[in-house]
Amino acid sequence: MTTTRKLMTADELLAMPRGYGKRYELIRGVLVEKMPTGHPHSVVVAIITTILSIFVGPRGYGIVVSGEPGYLLEIGPDTVRAPDVAWIAPGRIPEGARGFPNLAPDLVVEVKSPGNSYPEMRRKAEMWLSFGARQVWMADPEHTTITRYVPGGAPVVLGEDETIDGGDLLPGFTAPVWSLFRWQR
């Protein structure tokens, strides 16, 4: 006898009750619980969000979001992923949009948690790129490195003494890598 599991939709995920510290993503219709990340992870998310926001805000150049917003990447079965930080180019999300936008952010930033493996982080970066992200930054707080992924290119690891730039995606953006992990050197 075979049993079939009902796959969840993005709308069902959105309607789930909130609370009790549980966070989820939807991977091809299967609900996946995410573990809390801890304080150091949250500090890095806050710093990266702030630095990117300070750059794009005055320029009116898109929007920076954090707090693991969900993005609908695939329909039937549905996939909703939630990055740590994301930047979306101007005009990509319609005014008044609700729920999970059906798009991949232009820039996705994922911060490595102690429970994440490097192969898992690489697969996540490749998944974001396959759905249309134009850059993915994997921040590793333990080693103070940023690994930048771009479509069709090899990953580039930048150490804390190097500078990351926004390339064609965020022209004019530069930041010392160390500054994405702590407020002072």
PyMOL commands that set and color helices and strands:
alter all, ss='L'
color gray80, all
select helices_A, chain A and resi 10-15+39-56+118-130+177-180
alter helices_A, ss='H'
color red, helices_A
select strands_A, chain A and resi 23-27+30-34+63-66+71-74+79-81+85-88+107-111+135-140+145-149+156-158+163-166+170-176
alter strands_A, ss='S'
color yellow, strands_A
deselect
rebuild
show_as cartoon
